Amino acid sequence: MTVRTRFAPSPTGYLHIGGARTALFSWLFARRHGGQFVLRIEDTDLERSSAESVNAILEGMAWLGLDYDEGPFYQTQRFERYAEVIQQLLDGGHAYRCYCSRERLEKLREQQMADKHKPRYDGHCRHGAEPPSPDAPFVIRFRNPESGEVAFDDLVRGHIRFDNSELDDLVIARSDGTPTYNLTVVVDDSDMRISHVIRGDDHINNTPRQINILKALDLDVPIYAHTPMILGSDGKRLSKRHGAVSVIQYRDDGYLPEALLNYLVRLGWSHGDQELFAVDEMIQLFDLDAVNRAASVFNPDKLRWLSQQHIIRTAPEHLARHLAQQLGRRGIDPTDGPDLLEVVAAQQERATTLVEMADISECFYRDFDAFDEQAAKKHLRPVAREPLQKVRQGLAAVTDWRPEKVYEPVQAVASELDVKMGKVAQPLRVAITGRAASPSIDVTLYLAGQDACLRRIDRALEYIAQRAAQGSDHG
């Protein structure tokens, strides 16, 4: 069997975490088995679908690197095909016109709820109702079998069965003629030769209906795999309040796509106790028999940890490409300053996200607005004036601006004043970066550049002088 999977989002919003995980599982399964991955846009909900949502989905897929072999196919471009199949069902006696008004259906539902019965269509028009008027509106319903059962072996949930008596005659075409989800998905999966339908377990109740339509059309039934729901930490379905934002928001927040994919694959799938996976490892190891049945819980702290681990392990060239985007969003051209690869090498183990890396690297490309208040209060005191003045003199004389050379004046001042290195390096670090933490002092000076170092030391000396004039320090 040639494996063919699909991801079929509805363009009624952005690509969210749940959708991205479904896409990932489908993509991994196809890639591992040498198959094809198809992208289909289910845009038949004309009121809620939008071009902006389509673009957001495509942008999210591209950023994650989930490339598709075929598509994107749009259901709105296939209405003629759906109409053909609906007519086929009508001609074969597997569908019928239903003239029931909305008022009748609402009363039926209210009565069933009052009687504590499951709301369902009662088959009023199933045996050939006459239209109340020549131009009366109607929907088309599928004539579901009234007896027997539907059973299938789900690759995640195991054997699942439904009695046909539990299923009512679902609408497959609305009164305006547009097809409904359960009809279009059946036609598309068959026409696109989808072998494995991998989707969230909220679709389990749709599956027996779709299987019955497939059988009525004498079409092959695909293999199903229904993945567990993703919950927030409070045990409720994942939503915006839990951090279920657009996939693109994670990009903007500084996550590597590989880190997010690693996090998503572990939401419901495992390979022993392994936590860190490269994308190629996921392809090699992923299979549906290792997907859990139980719901997964979204944990932002775990995602940040994985982000840090991926940053540490990622090739500097790859990080530099993503860091350049973050710096660009701050109005910084990374070619106007130190080599970006050298900045990445200095910061790679110091950041949990690329946004954080950009924050702590910004000082190497432009002057900062103000010193960190606590760092300045602790380290830019009158006692630091002499070390900073002497280091400035030494740095101004350096003609070969390399880390080992810019470190020599710092070391010399500490020896001359007979103080520990920290008494010189910490005020200097705050002067150069505005904060108390940075890479080693030699690398910090080197990356900031000679002109910036001298300019910023002068600024720190002015700050110290102002504090002394205000009488806020005596040491």
N, C-alpha and C positions, 0 to 999 in steps of 0.2 A: 504493500500500500504506500502510495506517495502521500506524505503528511502535508496537509494544507490547513493552516489555522487562519483566523481573522480577528481583527479588532474592529468593533463596530460602534463607535461612540455616537451619541446624539449631540448635535451642535447647539445645545441650549445653554452653554456656559463654558468655562475653561476646562482644561484637562486636569483633573484632580488626582489625589493620591490613589483612590480606589481604581479609577480608570487606568492610570499609569501602571498599576500592578497587574491588572488584567492584560494590558498590552504587553508587558514584560513577560509574563508567564506564556502567553501565546507565541511571542517572538522567540523566546528561549526554546520552547518545545519544537518549533519549526526548525530553528537553527541546529539544534542537537541532532535531529533526525533527517537532516538534509532536505527539508521540505521547503514550502513557500509560505510566506506570511503576507496576508492580504489586508489592506486598509479600506474600510467601507464607512461612509458617512451616512448615518440613518437620520435624514433630514425631512422626513415626511410630516413632522409636527411643524406646519408652516408658520404658525403664530409665534412659536418660541424659538425656532431655529434662526440663526443669523450668520452672516459671512464673517463677522468678528469672531464668533465662537469657532467656526471652521479654522480660521487663521490661528487662533490660540491653540487648538488641538494640533495642527500641523507644526506649529512652532515648538510646542512642547515635545512632540515626537522627535523632531529634528535635534533638539538640544540633548535629549536623552540618548540619541544615537540608535533609536529603534527604527531602522530602515525597513521599508516594505518592498516586496517584490512586485506586487500588483496594486493598482489603485492610485489615488483614492477614487473609489466608485461612489456616486451619489444616488441615493434612492429616488430623489425627485426627477432624475433623468431616466428612470425606468418605469414610469407609470403605465406606459403602453404594455409592457411585459406583465405587470401585475393585473391589469385589466383582462389580459388574455387568460391568465390563470384563474381569475375569479369567474370568468365566463365558462371556463373548462369545468370548474366545480359546480356551477349552476347546471350546465348541460348534463353532468354526470349524476345529478341528484344529491350532491354532497353539500349544497348550499341553497339558501332560499331567501326571498325578500321578506323583510319584516317591517310592517307598517305601524308597529306600536308607538304611540306618542310618548314623549318624555314624561308627561303627566301620569300616564298609565304605569310606566316603568317605575316612577318614583313611588306611587301608591303601593305597587307590588313590593317594592323594597321595604317600605315602612311596615307593611303587614308582616312580612317575613321576619323582620327584626323584632317586631312585637311578639311574634310567636316563637322567638328564639331559634329561628331557622337561618341557615346560611343564605345570604342574599344571592339569588341567581335567577336567570331568565327562565320563565315557566313554559317555554315552547308554544306560546299562544299562536304564532304564525307558522309553526313548523310544518303543518299539514296543508298549506295552501290557502292562506287567508286572502280574502278579496280586498283590493285597495278601497279605502273609504271614499276616494274621489279619483278621477282620472289622473290628476297631477299630484296625488298625495306623495309626500316624501317617504323614502324608505331606506333602511340600511340592509346590508346583506350579511346573513349569519351563516356560519359553518354548521352543518348538520352533524353534530358529534354523535358517535355511537352511544346507544342508550344502555348497552350491557357490555360485559367483558371488562378487561383491564388493560392498562398501559404499563409496561414494565421496561426498565432499561438498567444497564450496569454502568453506574457513574464511576469514572476513574478516581474520583476523590471520595465520594459519599457512599460508594458501594451500590448494592441492589436497591432500586427504588421502584415502587409500584403505586399506581393510582387506579381506583375503580372508575370506570367511565361514568357511572351514575353520579359521581361527585362533580363532574364537569358539565357546564351548561353550553349552550350554543353561542359561541362567542361571535362578536361582530368582526367581519373581515374587510368590510368596506363601509365607510361613513355615508351619511345622506348626501354629501357633496361628491361622492364617488371616490374619494381618496382612500387608499388601502390603509389598514391598521398594522401595527407592529408584528403581531403573530403571523400575519400573512406574508408580509414583505421579507421577514427574516427567513422563513421557510423557502421562499422562492430564491432569495439571494444565496443562501447556503447551498442549495442544490445547484443553481446555475454556476456558482463559483467553485463547485466541487470541493467544498470544505469537508475535510475528513474528521476534524476534531473541533468541537465547539467548547472553548474554554471561557467561562464567564462567572460572574458572581452568583452566590447561592440564592440571591433574591430572585433569580430567574427559574428556580426549580419548578415552581408551580406553572410556569409557561411551557415547560418541556413536554408534558403529556399532550397538551393541546397541539403543539407543533408536530409532534410525532404522528398524531391522528391526521393532521392535514397532509403530511408527507405520505402516509399510507393511502389516503384517499386519492392522491395524485400518482400513486405507484412509483414513488421516488425512494432512493436509499436514505436510511436514517444515519446521521453522523454519530460519532462517539462523543459523549458529553462528559465534561469535567466541570463541576461547580465548586468554585473556590470559596473559602470562608470569608465572612464579613470582617471589616476592620472597625474596631471600636475605639472610642476615646478612653482615657484613664478612668472615667467614671462608669464605664461599662455600657455607655449609650453609643448609638451609631455615630461614626466619625462625622464631624461637621466643622464649620469655620472656627468655632470657639475652641476646638481641640488643636487647631493648627492645620486643618485640611484646606490649605490654600492652593492656588494654582501652582502647577509644576514650575512655571516660569518664575513665580515668586521665590522658589527655592534657588533658582539660578541667581536672581537679583540679590538674594540674601547671602550669596557667597558659597553655595554648596557645589562641589564638583558633580557633574552628572553621574560619574562612576560611583560616588559615595551614595547618592540617592538611589541608584539602581541596586546597590548592595543592600541598602536598608529595605527597599521594597521586596527584594527576593526573600529576605528573612521574615517578612510578614506573612507567615503561613507555610513556609518551606524551610527545611533544614537539611544539613549534611553533617551528621555527627554533632560535635560541639563547635565546629568551625564558624567563626563570625565574619571574617574578612574574605571577600571574594573579588578577584578581578573579573571583568566581563567574560573573558575567555574561559575562566574556571566555571562560571555559571553555566555557560553553554555546554561545557564538558560534563557537568555533574547534574544539571537539572533534569528531573523527571516528575511526572504528576503523581507517581505512587508515594512520593515523599512529602506531598502537600498535606497539611494537617486539616482535619475536619473542624476543629474548634476555631472560634473567632480569634483574630489577632488584635493586639492592643497597640495603638500608636504611641510611641514614646519619644518625644522631642529630644530628651537628654541622650538617648541611645543614638539618635541620628547625628547629634553634634559630636559624639565620641567617634562614630564611624567617619565623619567628615575629617576630623583631626588625623585619624589613622591613614586615611587615603591621601591627605595632603603630605604627610610625612613620607609615604611610600611612592608618591607619584613622581615621574621624571620631571626635572626642573623645566624643561622646554614646554611640557604640557601645562604645567602650572603657570608659566610665564604668559602663555596665551590667554588663560582665563584671568590672571591678575591684571593684564593690560586692559581688559574690558572694564574691570572694577576701577582702575585708575582713570580710565577715560571718562567714566561716569562722574568723576570728581573734577573734570576739566583738566586733567593732567595728561600730557603727551609723554609716554614713558621713554621716548627717544631723547627727551630733553632732561637728561640726568644720568645717573649711573646705569650700568648695564643691568637690564631687568633680570637676567639669569643670576647675576651676583646678588641682587636683592632677594630673589627667591631662595638662594642657597643660605643666606643669612637668616631668613625668617621662616623657613620651612617647618621647623619644629617649634615655632613660637605662636602658631595661630590655629584656631579650630575651624575657621571659615576663611574664604578669600576676602570677604568684607573686612574681617579682622586683620588679615594680612595687609590689605590696602590701607587700613587705618594706621597701622604701626609703621608703614613704609612711606606714607605721604611726606614725612619730614625729609626724606632723601631727595625729593623733587621740588619742594617749595617751602618757604618759611611758614611756621605755624603761627596762629593768631595770638596764643597766650600760653604761658607755662601752666602745666598742671598745678593746681593750687597747693595740694598737699606735698607734692614733690618739691616745689619751689620753696615752700615754707621750711621744709626739712633740710634741703641741701644748698639753696642759694642764700646763705647767711654771710655776714661780714667775714667770718673765719675762712670762707672760700675765696675771698677776693684775691689774696696773694697767689694761691695755687693757679687760679684761672689766668691771672695776668702773666705769670711766668710760662704757663703752657701756651698762651697765645703767642708770646714771643718766639717760643720754640717752633710752633706750627707755622708761623709766618716765614720762618727760615727754611722750611722743608722744600727741597727742589724736586724730589722724587716721591710723588704722592702715592705710596703703596702702604698697605696695612702695617708691615713691619717697620717702615720708616716713620710713619706718623705716631707709632707707639713709643718711639725712643724719647721724644721730649716729655711725654707723660711720665714715663719711668724715671727720667732724669730729675723731674721736679719732685717726685715722691722721695727720691734719694736725697736731694738737696735739702728739702724741708724736714727730712727724717720723719715722715708720716707714712701710714699704711696707704697702699694704692687706692683703696676705696675713698680716702679723704680727698684725693685728686680726681679720680675717675667718676665718682658719682655726681659732684657738682658739674663736671664737664659733660656728662651724659645728659643731665637735665638742661644744660645750656644749649646743647646741640639738637636734642630731640623734643624738648619740652616735657618729657616724662621721665620716670625713674627707672624704666625698664627698656632695654634695647639689646641688640647683639653686643658682642664683646666690644670694648671701647675702641680698639684699633680698627675693627670693621666698621663701627658706627662712624668714626671720623672719616675713614676712607670713602664710604658711600655718600656721605653728606657733601664731600668736596671741600677744597681748601677755602675758597671764597666764602661759602656758607658758614664754615666753622668759625672763621675769624669774625664775620658779621654777627653771628649768634652769640659768641663769647662776649663781644662788646655789648650786646643787648642784655646779657646776663649780668655783666658788671654794672650797667646802668640800673638794673633792677635791684641789685644789692645796695647800690649807693642810695637809691630812693628809700629802701627799707631802713637803712642806717639813719638817714635824715629824719625819718618819721619816728625814730627812737624805738622801733619795734623789736630790735635785736641788740644784744650786747656781747655776742660771742660768735 
